[in-house]
């Protein structure tokens, strides 16, 4: 871009995008490439072959348990 005389003759210099700068730096070996996202096929889905084979419970506000030795209700979480 700086080699083009037209870029300087108008008095304004066009700023390249971040993607263009990244591409140039990577091509010159000055930038390490970042790891990409995990591929979709690496995810393990929470599906089961039939209904009601997988349950999930979201607990909000803690969990109250009875201590077996004393029978006292305590809070946990």
PyMOL Python script that loads the backbone (N, CA, C, O; Angstrom):
from pymol import cmd

cmd.read_pdbstr("""\
ATOM      1  N   UNK A   1       0.817  -1.172   0.000  1.00  0.00           N
ATOM      2  CA  UNK A   1       0.000   0.000   0.000  1.00  0.00           C
ATOM      3  C   UNK A   1       0.873   1.252   0.000  1.00  0.00           C
ATOM      4  O   UNK A   1       0.563   2.230  -0.681  1.00  0.00           O
ATOM      5  N   UNK A   2       1.964   1.221   0.765  1.00  0.00           N
ATOM      6  CA  UNK A   2       2.837   2.384   0.815  1.00  0.00           C
ATOM      7  C   UNK A   2       3.619   2.553  -0.474  1.00  0.00           C
ATOM      8  O   UNK A   2       4.120   3.641  -0.756  1.00  0.00           O
ATOM      9  N   UNK A   3       3.730   1.490  -1.260  1.00  0.00           N
ATOM     10  CA  UNK A   3       4.447   1.576  -2.525  1.00  0.00           C
ATOM     11  C   UNK A   3       3.653   2.317  -3.591  1.00  0.00           C
ATOM     12  O   UNK A   3       4.234   2.798  -4.564  1.00  0.00           O
ATOM     13  N   UNK A   4       2.357   2.417  -3.428  1.00  0.00           N
ATOM     14  CA  UNK A   4       1.515   3.084  -4.421  1.00  0.00           C
ATOM     15  C   UNK A   4       1.650   4.601  -4.277  1.00  0.00           C
ATOM     16  O   UNK A   4       1.344   5.141  -3.214  1.00  0.00           O
ATOM     17  N   UNK A   5       2.094   5.288  -5.308  1.00  0.00           N
ATOM     18  CA  UNK A   5       2.219   6.748  -5.195  1.00  0.00           C
ATOM     19  C   UNK A   5       0.870   7.438  -5.068  1.00  0.00           C
ATOM     20  O   UNK A   5       0.796   8.530  -4.505  1.00  0.00           O
ATOM     21  N   UNK A   6      -0.183   6.841  -5.569  1.00  0.00           N
ATOM     22  CA  UNK A   6      -1.504   7.468  -5.497  1.00  0.00           C
ATOM     23  C   UNK A   6      -1.977   7.610  -4.051  1.00  0.00           C
ATOM     24  O   UNK A   6      -2.742   8.521  -3.735  1.00  0.00           O
ATOM     25  N   UNK A   7      -1.529   6.717  -3.179  1.00  0.00           N
ATOM     26  CA  UNK A   7      -1.951   6.774  -1.780  1.00  0.00           C
ATOM     27  C   UNK A   7      -1.432   8.032  -1.093  1.00  0.00           C
ATOM     28  O   UNK A   7      -2.094   8.572  -0.207  1.00  0.00           O
ATOM     29  N   UNK A   8      -0.242   8.505  -1.499  1.00  0.00           N
ATOM     30  CA  UNK A   8       0.337   9.697  -0.884  1.00  0.00           C
ATOM     31  C   UNK A   8      -0.053  10.967  -1.606  1.00  0.00           C
ATOM     32  O   UNK A   8      -0.083  12.033  -0.992  1.00  0.00           O
ATOM     33  N   UNK A   9      -0.356  10.889  -2.898  1.00  0.00           N
ATOM     34  CA  UNK A   9      -0.613  12.100  -3.677  1.00  0.00           C
ATOM     35  C   UNK A   9      -1.882  12.806  -3.239  1.00  0.00           C
ATOM     36  O   UNK A   9      -1.952  14.033  -3.319  1.00  0.00           O
ATOM     37  N   UNK A  10      -2.890  12.072  -2.778  1.00  0.00           N
ATOM     38  CA  UNK A  10      -4.139  12.706  -2.379  1.00  0.00           C
ATOM     39  C   UNK A  10      -4.038  13.316  -0.981  1.00  0.00           C
ATOM     40  O   UNK A  10      -4.918  14.076  -0.577  1.00  0.00           O
ATOM     41  N   UNK A  11      -2.991  12.998  -0.249  1.00  0.00           N
ATOM     42  CA  UNK A  11      -2.817  13.548   1.086  1.00  0.00           C
ATOM     43  C   UNK A  11      -3.441  12.697   2.170  1.00  0.00           C
ATOM     44  O   UNK A  11      -3.193  12.935   3.352  1.00  0.00           O
ATOM     45  N   UNK A  12      -4.232  11.730   1.809  1.00  0.00           N
ATOM     46  CA  UNK A  12      -4.826  10.838   2.801  1.00  0.00           C
ATOM     47  C   UNK A  12      -4.328   9.422   2.553  1.00  0.00           C
ATOM     48  O   UNK A  12      -4.156   8.993   1.411  1.00  0.00           O
ATOM     49  N   UNK A  13      -4.108   8.730   3.615  1.00  0.00           N
ATOM     50  CA  UNK A  13      -3.628   7.356   3.534  1.00  0.00           C
ATOM     51  C   UNK A  13      -4.738   6.444   4.022  1.00  0.00           C
ATOM     52  O   UNK A  13      -5.255   6.633   5.123  1.00  0.00           O
ATOM     53  N   UNK A  14      -5.106   5.466   3.227  1.00  0.00           N
ATOM     54  CA  UNK A  14      -6.143   4.525   3.606  1.00  0.00           C
ATOM     55  C   UNK A  14      -5.575   3.528   4.603  1.00  0.00           C
ATOM     56  O   UNK A  14      -4.529   2.927   4.356  1.00  0.00           O
ATOM     57  N   UNK A  15      -6.253   3.350   5.721  1.00  0.00           N
ATOM     58  CA  UNK A  15      -5.802   2.439   6.763  1.00  0.00           C
ATOM     59  C   UNK A  15      -6.342   1.043   6.453  1.00  0.00           C
ATOM     60  O   UNK A  15      -7.544   0.887   6.239  1.00  0.00           O
ATOM     61  N   UNK A  16      -5.476   0.025   6.427  1.00  0.00           N
ATOM     62  CA  UNK A  16      -5.956  -1.329   6.138  1.00  0.00           C
ATOM     63  C   UNK A  16      -6.732  -1.906   7.323  1.00  0.00           C
ATOM     64  O   UNK A  16      -6.587  -1.450   8.458  1.00  0.00           O
ATOM     65  N   UNK A  17      -7.544  -2.898   7.046  1.00  0.00           N
ATOM     66  CA  UNK A  17      -8.333  -3.537   8.107  1.00  0.00           C
ATOM     67  C   UNK A  17      -7.432  -4.422   8.968  1.00  0.00           C
ATOM     68  O   UNK A  17      -6.315  -4.764   8.577  1.00  0.00           O
ATOM     69  N   UNK A  18      -7.938  -4.784  10.141  1.00  0.00           N
ATOM     70  CA  UNK A  18      -7.180  -5.663  11.034  1.00  0.00           C
ATOM     71  C   UNK A  18      -6.915  -7.013  10.376  1.00  0.00           C
ATOM     72  O   UNK A  18      -5.846  -7.598  10.545  1.00  0.00           O
ATOM     73  N   UNK A  19      -7.895  -7.495   9.630  1.00  0.00           N
ATOM     74  CA  UNK A  19      -7.746  -8.790   8.952  1.00  0.00           C
ATOM     75  C   UNK A  19      -6.612  -8.741   7.934  1.00  0.00           C
ATOM     76  O   UNK A  19      -5.850  -9.700   7.811  1.00  0.00           O
ATOM     77  N   UNK A  20      -6.491  -7.635   7.203  1.00  0.00           N
ATOM     78  CA  UNK A  20      -5.407  -7.485   6.221  1.00  0.00           C
ATOM     79  C   UNK A  20      -4.058  -7.468   6.913  1.00  0.00           C
ATOM     80  O   UNK A  20      -3.110  -8.098   6.446  1.00  0.00           O
ATOM     81  N   UNK A  21      -3.964  -6.749   8.026  1.00  0.00           N
ATOM     82  CA  UNK A  21      -2.704  -6.679   8.777  1.00  0.00           C
ATOM     83  C   UNK A  21      -2.344  -8.060   9.323  1.00  0.00           C
ATOM     84  O   UNK A  21      -1.188  -8.477   9.249  1.00  0.00           O
ATOM     85  N   UNK A  22      -3.335  -8.772   9.871  1.00  0.00           N
ATOM     86  CA  UNK A  22      -3.091 -10.132  10.375  1.00  0.00           C
ATOM     87  C   UNK A  22      -2.578 -11.041   9.268  1.00  0.00           C
ATOM     88  O   UNK A  22      -1.630 -11.801   9.464  1.00  0.00           O
ATOM     89  N   UNK A  23      -3.215 -10.957   8.099  1.00  0.00           N
ATOM     90  CA  UNK A  23      -2.814 -11.808   6.983  1.00  0.00           C
ATOM     91  C   UNK A  23      -1.377 -11.532   6.553  1.00  0.00           C
ATOM     92  O   UNK A  23      -0.619 -12.463   6.276  1.00  0.00           O
ATOM     93  N   UNK A  24      -1.000 -10.248   6.496  1.00  0.00           N
ATOM     94  CA  UNK A  24       0.358  -9.876   6.094  1.00  0.00           C
ATOM     95  C   UNK A  24       1.370 -10.356   7.124  1.00  0.00           C
ATOM     96  O   UNK A  24       2.400 -10.924   6.760  1.00  0.00           O
ATOM     97  N   UNK A  25       1.089 -10.135   8.413  1.00  0.00           N
ATOM     98  CA  UNK A  25       2.019 -10.551   9.463  1.00  0.00           C
ATOM     99  C   UNK A  25       2.167 -12.072   9.507  1.00  0.00           C
ATOM    100  O   UNK A  25       3.266 -12.585   9.718  1.00  0.00           O
ATOM    101  N   UNK A  26       1.066 -12.788   9.307  1.00  0.00           N
ATOM    102  CA  UNK A  26       1.123 -14.256   9.293  1.00  0.00           C
ATOM    103  C   UNK A  26       1.939 -14.754   8.101  1.00  0.00           C
ATOM    104  O   UNK A  26       2.728 -15.691   8.227  1.00  0.00           O
ATOM    105  N   UNK A  27       1.744 -14.123   6.949  1.00  0.00           N
ATOM    106  CA  UNK A  27       2.487 -14.502   5.738  1.00  0.00           C
ATOM    107  C   UNK A  27       3.986 -14.290   5.921  1.00  0.00           C
ATOM    108  O   UNK A  27       4.788 -15.057   5.388  1.00  0.00           O
ATOM    109  N   UNK A  28       4.371 -13.263   6.666  1.00  0.00           N
ATOM    110  CA  UNK A  28       5.777 -12.962   6.895  1.00  0.00           C
ATOM    111  C   UNK A  28       6.352 -13.754   8.077  1.00  0.00           C
ATOM    112  O   UNK A  28       7.544 -13.655   8.366  1.00  0.00           O
ATOM    113  N   UNK A  29       5.515 -14.530   8.753  1.00  0.00           N
ATOM    114  CA  UNK A  29       5.974 -15.334   9.878  1.00  0.00           C
ATOM    115  C   UNK A  29       6.165 -14.537  11.148  1.00  0.00           C
ATOM    116  O   UNK A  29       6.906 -14.963  12.034  1.00  0.00           O
ATOM    117  N   UNK A  30       5.517 -13.390  11.259  1.00  0.00           N
ATOM    118  CA  UNK A  30       5.672 -12.524  12.428  1.00  0.00           C
ATOM    119  C   UNK A  30       4.522 -12.650  13.427  1.00  0.00           C
ATOM    120  O   UNK A  30       4.528 -11.997  14.470  1.00  0.00           O
ATOM    121  N   UNK A  31       3.548 -13.481  13.112  1.00  0.00           N
ATOM    122  CA  UNK A  31       2.396 -13.620  13.974  1.00  0.00           C
ATOM    123  C   UNK A  31       2.061 -15.094  14.123  1.00  0.00           C
ATOM    124  O   UNK A  31       1.981 -15.827  13.138  1.00  0.00           O
ATOM    125  N   UNK A  32       1.868 -15.518  15.361  1.00  0.00           N
ATOM    126  CA  UNK A  32       1.470 -16.903  15.603  1.00  0.00           C
ATOM    127  C   UNK A  32      -0.039 -17.019  15.438  1.00  0.00           C
ATOM    128  O   UNK A  32      -0.787 -16.167  15.920  1.00  0.00           O
ATOM    129  N   UNK A  33      -0.473 -18.039  14.779  1.00  0.00           N
ATOM    130  CA  UNK A  33      -1.907 -18.211  14.591  1.00  0.00           C
ATOM    131  C   UNK A  33      -2.547 -18.716  15.875  1.00  0.00           C
ATOM    132  O   UNK A  33      -1.973 -19.535  16.592  1.00  0.00           O
ATOM    133  N   UNK A  34      -3.736 -18.216  16.150  1.00  0.00           N
ATOM    134  CA  UNK A  34      -4.474 -18.597  17.342  1.00  0.00           C
ATOM    135  C   UNK A  34      -5.190 -19.919  17.092  1.00  0.00           C
ATOM    136  O   UNK A  34      -5.579 -20.213  15.962  1.00  0.00           O
ATOM    137  N   UNK A  35      -5.365 -20.713  18.138  1.00  0.00           N
ATOM    138  CA  UNK A  35      -6.104 -21.962  17.940  1.00  0.00           C
ATOM    139  C   UNK A  35      -7.555 -21.668  17.574  1.00  0.00           C
ATOM    140  O   UNK A  35      -8.162 -20.737  18.103  1.00  0.00           O
ATOM    141  N   UNK A  36      -8.089 -22.449  16.690  1.00  0.00           N
ATOM    142  CA  UNK A  36      -9.466 -22.276  16.256  1.00  0.00           C
ATOM    143  C   UNK A  36     -10.424 -22.889  17.270  1.00  0.00           C
ATOM    144  O   UNK A  36     -10.008 -23.601  18.184  1.00  0.00           O
ATOM    145  N   UNK A  37     -11.697 -22.608  17.099  1.00  0.00           N
ATOM    146  CA  UNK A  37     -12.703 -23.197  17.976  1.00  0.00           C
ATOM    147  C   UNK A  37     -12.707 -24.712  17.818  1.00  0.00           C
ATOM    148  O   UNK A  37     -12.221 -25.256  16.826  1.00  0.00           O
ATOM    149  N   UNK A  38     -13.258 -25.365  18.806  1.00  0.00           N
ATOM    150  CA  UNK A  38     -13.390 -26.822  18.713  1.00  0.00           C
ATOM    151  C   UNK A  38     -14.320 -27.176  17.560  1.00  0.00           C
ATOM    152  O   UNK A  38     -15.324 -26.498  17.342  1.00  0.00           O
ATOM    153  N   UNK A  39     -13.994 -28.227  16.825  1.00  0.00           N
ATOM    154  CA  UNK A  39     -14.913 -28.643  15.764  1.00  0.00           C
ATOM    155  C   UNK A  39     -16.219 -29.173  16.350  1.00  0.00           C
ATOM    156  O   UNK A  39     -16.235 -29.717  17.454  1.00  0.00           O
ATOM    157  N   UNK A  40     -17.302 -29.015  15.613  1.00  0.00           N
ATOM    158  CA  UNK A  40     -18.609 -29.423  16.111  1.00  0.00           C
ATOM    159  C   UNK A  40     -18.675 -30.912  16.418  1.00  0.00           C
ATOM    160  O   UNK A  40     -19.357 -31.321  17.359  1.00  0.00           O
ATOM    161  N   UNK A  41     -17.985 -31.715  15.649  1.00  0.00           N
ATOM    162  CA  UNK A  41     -18.077 -33.159  15.872  1.00  0.00           C
ATOM    163  C   UNK A  41     -17.347 -33.611  17.133  1.00  0.00           C
ATOM    164  O   UNK A  41     -17.449 -34.779  17.509  1.00  0.00           O
ATOM    165  N   UNK A  42     -16.605 -32.709  17.802  1.00  0.00           N
ATOM    166  CA  UNK A  42     -15.920 -33.091  19.037  1.00  0.00           C
ATOM    167  C   UNK A  42     -16.832 -32.957  20.265  1.00  0.00           C
ATOM    168  O   UNK A  42     -16.499 -33.458  21.339  1.00  0.00           O
ATOM    169  N   UNK A  43     -17.971 -32.288  20.112  1.00  0.00           N
ATOM    170  CA  UNK A  43     -18.889 -32.118  21.226  1.00  0.00           C
ATOM    171  C   UNK A  43     -19.652 -33.412  21.480  1.00  0.00           C
ATOM    172  O   UNK A  43     -20.046 -34.106  20.543  1.00  0.00           O
ATOM    173  N   UNK A  44     -19.855 -33.728  22.754  1.00  0.00           N
ATOM    174  CA  UNK A  44     -20.638 -34.896  23.133  1.00  0.00           C
ATOM    175  C   UNK A  44     -22.017 -34.400  23.531  1.00  0.00           C
ATOM    176  O   UNK A  44     -22.157 -33.650  24.497  1.00  0.00           O
ATOM    177  N   UNK A  45     -23.026 -34.814  22.797  1.00  0.00           N
ATOM    178  CA  UNK A  45     -24.388 -34.356  23.069  1.00  0.00           C
ATOM    179  C   UNK A  45     -24.988 -35.114  24.251  1.00  0.00           C
ATOM    180  O   UNK A  45     -24.647 -36.269  24.507  1.00  0.00           O
ATOM    181  N   UNK A  46     -25.868 -34.454  24.950  1.00  0.00           N
ATOM    182  CA  UNK A  46     -26.522 -35.046  26.106  1.00  0.00           C
ATOM    183  C   UNK A  46     -27.813 -35.715  25.666  1.00  0.00           C
ATOM    184  O   UNK A  46     -28.876 -35.439  26.221  1.00  0.00           O
ATOM    185  N   UNK A  47     -27.733 -36.569  24.698  1.00  0.00           N
ATOM    186  CA  UNK A  47     -28.913 -37.255  24.197  1.00  0.00           C
ATOM    187  C   UNK A  47     -28.863 -38.721  24.597  1.00  0.00           C
ATOM    188  O   UNK A  47     -27.790 -39.304  24.748  1.00  0.00           O
ATOM    189  N   UNK A  48     -30.015 -39.292  24.761  1.00  0.00           N
ATOM    190  CA  UNK A  48     -30.125 -40.711  25.053  1.00  0.00           C
ATOM    191  C   UNK A  48     -31.065 -41.325  24.021  1.00  0.00           C
ATOM    192  O   UNK A  48     -31.866 -40.611  23.418  1.00  0.00           O
ATOM    193  N   UNK A  49     -30.981 -42.635  23.810  1.00  0.00           N
ATOM    194  CA  UNK A  49     -31.794 -43.267  22.778  1.00  0.00           C
ATOM    195  C   UNK A  49     -33.299 -43.202  23.029  1.00  0.00           C
ATOM    196  O   UNK A  49     -34.083 -43.232  22.080  1.00  0.00           O
ATOM    197  N   UNK A  50     -33.708 -43.114  24.284  1.00  0.00           N
ATOM    198  CA  UNK A  50     -35.141 -43.073  24.584  1.00  0.00           C
ATOM    199  C   UNK A  50     -35.437 -41.954  25.578  1.00  0.00           C
ATOM    200  O   UNK A  50     -34.545 -41.463  26.270  1.00  0.00           O
ATOM    201  N   UNK A  51     -36.681 -41.573  25.629  1.00  0.00           N
ATOM    202  CA  UNK A  51     -37.097 -40.508  26.546  1.00  0.00           C
ATOM    203  C   UNK A  51     -36.921 -40.950  27.998  1.00  0.00           C
ATOM    204  O   UNK A  51     -36.966 -42.140  28.308  1.00  0.00           O
ATOM    205  N   UNK A  52     -36.723 -39.981  28.870  1.00  0.00           N
ATOM    206  CA  UNK A  52     -36.622 -40.180  30.317  1.00  0.00           C
ATOM    207  C   UNK A  52     -35.385 -40.966  30.756  1.00  0.00           C
ATOM    208  O   UNK A  52     -35.367 -41.489  31.870  1.00  0.00           O
ATOM    209  N   UNK A  53     -34.366 -41.063  29.925  1.00  0.00           N
ATOM    210  CA  UNK A  53     -33.137 -41.755  30.313  1.00  0.00           C
ATOM    211  C   UNK A  53     -32.081 -40.792  30.850  1.00  0.00           C
ATOM    212  O   UNK A  53     -31.059 -41.224  31.383  1.00  0.00           O
ATOM    213  N   UNK A  54     -32.322 -39.509  30.714  1.00  0.00           N
ATOM    214  CA  UNK A  54     -31.371 -38.517  31.205  1.00  0.00           C
ATOM    215  C   UNK A  54     -32.138 -37.421  31.920  1.00  0.00           C
ATOM    216  O   UNK A  54     -33.059 -36.822  31.365  1.00  0.00           O
ATOM    217  N   UNK A  55     -31.747 -37.169  33.153  1.00  0.00           N
ATOM    218  CA  UNK A  55     -32.391 -36.139  33.948  1.00  0.00           C
ATOM    219  C   UNK A  55     -31.346 -35.125  34.381  1.00  0.00           C
ATOM    220  O   UNK A  55     -30.171 -35.453  34.549  1.00  0.00           O
ATOM    221  N   UNK A  56     -31.792 -33.892  34.558  1.00  0.00           N
ATOM    222  CA  UNK A  56     -30.915 -32.831  35.039  1.00  0.00           C
ATOM    223  C   UNK A  56     -31.687 -32.004  36.054  1.00  0.00           C
ATOM    224  O   UNK A  56     -32.890 -31.782  35.907  1.00  0.00           O
ATOM    225  N   UNK A  57     -30.988 -31.553  37.075  1.00  0.00           N
ATOM    226  CA  UNK A  57     -31.628 -30.766  38.110  1.00  0.00           C
ATOM    227  C   UNK A  57     -30.781 -29.526  38.365  1.00  0.00           C
ATOM    228  O   UNK A  57     -29.599 -29.629  38.694  1.00  0.00           O
ATOM    229  N   UNK A  58     -31.387 -28.359  38.213  1.00  0.00           N
ATOM    230  CA  UNK A  58     -30.708 -27.101  38.517  1.00  0.00           C
ATOM    231  C   UNK A  58     -31.149 -26.647  39.899  1.00  0.00           C
ATOM    232  O   UNK A  58     -32.342 -26.471  40.147  1.00  0.00           O
ATOM    233  N   UNK A  59     -30.194 -26.458  40.799  1.00  0.00           N
ATOM    234  CA  UNK A  59     -30.499 -26.052  42.162  1.00  0.00           C
ATOM    235  C   UNK A  59     -30.095 -24.595  42.323  1.00  0.00           C
ATOM    236  O   UNK A  59     -28.940 -24.234  42.097  1.00  0.00           O
ATOM    237  N   UNK A  60     -31.055 -23.758  42.717  1.00  0.00           N
ATOM    238  CA  UNK A  60     -30.800 -22.334  42.898  1.00  0.00           C
ATOM    239  C   UNK A  60     -31.026 -21.999  44.363  1.00  0.00           C
ATOM    240  O   UNK A  60     -32.054 -22.362  44.935  1.00  0.00           O
ATOM    241  N   UNK A  61     -30.091 -21.322  44.961  1.00  0.00           N
ATOM    242  CA  UNK A  61     -30.265 -20.882  46.341  1.00  0.00           C
ATOM    243  C   UNK A  61     -29.767 -21.873  47.381  1.00  0.00           C
ATOM    244  O   UNK A  61     -30.106 -21.754  48.558  1.00  0.00           O
ATOM    245  N   UNK A  62     -28.983 -22.828  46.974  1.00  0.00           N
ATOM    246  CA  UNK A  62     -28.411 -23.764  47.936  1.00  0.00           C
ATOM    247  C   UNK A  62     -29.241 -25.028  48.087  1.00  0.00           C
ATOM    248  O   UNK A  62     -30.295 -25.184  47.471  1.00  0.00           O
ATOM    249  N   UNK A  63     -28.746 -25.906  48.907  1.00  0.00           N
ATOM    250  CA  UNK A  63     -29.369 -27.203  49.112  1.00  0.00           C
ATOM    251  C   UNK A  63     -29.379 -27.493  50.609  1.00  0.00           C
ATOM    252  O   UNK A  63     -28.353 -27.343  51.273  1.00  0.00           O
ATOM    253  N   UNK A  64     -30.503 -27.899  51.138  1.00  0.00           N
ATOM    254  CA  UNK A  64     -30.591 -28.205  52.559  1.00  0.00           C
ATOM    255  C   UNK A  64     -30.573 -29.718  52.750  1.00  0.00           C
ATOM    256  O   UNK A  64     -31.388 -30.437  52.171  1.00  0.00           O
ATOM    257  N   UNK A  65     -29.644 -30.188  53.560  1.00  0.00           N
ATOM    258  CA  UNK A  65     -29.489 -31.612  53.821  1.00  0.00           C
ATOM    259  C   UNK A  65     -29.620 -31.884  55.312  1.00  0.00           C
ATOM    260  O   UNK A  65     -29.288 -31.043  56.147  1.00  0.00           O
ATOM    261  N   UNK A  66     -30.103 -33.055  55.621  1.00  0.00           N
ATOM    262  CA  UNK A  66     -30.181 -33.477  57.022  1.00  0.00           C
ATOM    263  C   UNK A  66     -28.939 -34.296  57.330  1.00  0.00           C
ATOM    264  O   UNK A  66     -28.626 -35.253  56.623  1.00  0.00           O
ATOM    265  N   UNK A  67     -28.231 -33.918  58.388  1.00  0.00           N
ATOM    266  CA  UNK A  67     -27.060 -34.673  58.812  1.00  0.00           C
ATOM    267  C   UNK A  67     -27.547 -35.982  59.437  1.00  0.00           C
ATOM    268  O   UNK A  67     -28.279 -35.958  60.426  1.00  0.00           O
ATOM    269  N   UNK A  68     -27.145 -37.130  58.865  1.00  0.00           N
ATOM    270  CA  UNK A  68     -27.658 -38.403  59.365  1.00  0.00           C
ATOM    271  C   UNK A  68     -27.324 -38.666  60.833  1.00  0.00           C
ATOM    272  O   UNK A  68     -28.134 -39.267  61.538  1.00  0.00           O
ATOM    273  N   UNK A  69     -26.175 -38.243  61.307  1.00  0.00           N
ATOM    274  CA  UNK A  69     -25.761 -38.544  62.689  1.00  0.00           C
ATOM    275  C   UNK A  69     -26.591 -37.776  63.700  1.00  0.00           C
ATOM    276  O   UNK A  69     -26.961 -38.313  64.744  1.00  0.00           O
ATOM    277  N   UNK A  70     -26.887 -36.501  63.388  1.00  0.00           N
ATOM    278  CA  UNK A  70     -27.594 -35.669  64.371  1.00  0.00           C
ATOM    279  C   UNK A  70     -29.051 -35.424  64.011  1.00  0.00           C
ATOM    280  O   UNK A  70     -29.851 -35.104  64.890  1.00  0.00           O
ATOM    281  N   UNK A  71     -29.410 -35.565  62.753  1.00  0.00           N
ATOM    282  CA  UNK A  71     -30.776 -35.278  62.321  1.00  0.00           C
ATOM    283  C   UNK A  71     -31.054 -33.796  62.178  1.00  0.00           C
ATOM    284  O   UNK A  71     -32.207 -33.394  62.025  1.00  0.00           O
ATOM    285  N   UNK A  72     -29.991 -32.959  62.226  1.00  0.00           N
ATOM    286  CA  UNK A  72     -30.130 -31.518  62.149  1.00  0.00           C
ATOM    287  C   UNK A  72     -30.104 -31.102  60.672  1.00  0.00           C
ATOM    288  O   UNK A  72     -29.309 -31.597  59.875  1.00  0.00           O
ATOM    289  N   UNK A  73     -31.005 -30.173  60.347  1.00  0.00           N
ATOM    290  CA  UNK A  73     -31.067 -29.652  58.979  1.00  0.00           C
ATOM    291  C   UNK A  73     -29.990 -28.585  58.809  1.00  0.00           C
ATOM    292  O   UNK A  73     -29.947 -27.622  59.574  1.00  0.00           O
ATOM    293  N   UNK A  74     -29.126 -28.750  57.819  1.00  0.00           N
ATOM    294  CA  UNK A  74     -28.072 -27.781  57.556  1.00  0.00           C
ATOM    295  C   UNK A  74     -28.138 -27.295  56.118  1.00  0.00           C
ATOM    296  O   UNK A  74     -28.818 -27.889  55.282  1.00  0.00           O
ATOM    297  N   UNK A  75     -27.430 -26.216  55.840  1.00  0.00           N
ATOM    298  CA  UNK A  75     -27.403 -25.706  54.470  1.00  0.00           C
ATOM    299  C   UNK A  75     -26.082 -26.035  53.820  1.00  0.00           C
ATOM    300  O   UNK A  75     -25.042 -26.131  54.472  1.00  0.00           O
ATOM    301  N   UNK A  76     -26.154 -26.199  52.556  1.00  0.00           N
ATOM    302  CA  UNK A  76     -24.936 -26.527  51.811  1.00  0.00           C
ATOM    303  C   UNK A  76     -25.051 -25.902  50.437  1.00  0.00           C
ATOM    304  O   UNK A  76     -26.129 -25.900  49.843  1.00  0.00           O
ATOM    305  N   UNK A  77     -23.923 -25.357  49.910  1.00  0.00           N
ATOM    306  CA  UNK A  77     -23.933 -24.816  48.552  1.00  0.00           C
ATOM    307  C   UNK A  77     -23.957 -23.387  48.486  1.00  0.00           C
ATOM    308  O   UNK A  77     -23.967 -22.820  47.393  1.00  0.00           O
TER     309      UNK A  77
END
""", "prot")
cmd.dss("prot")
cmd.show_as("cartoon", "prot")
cmd.util.cbc("prot")
cmd.orient("prot")
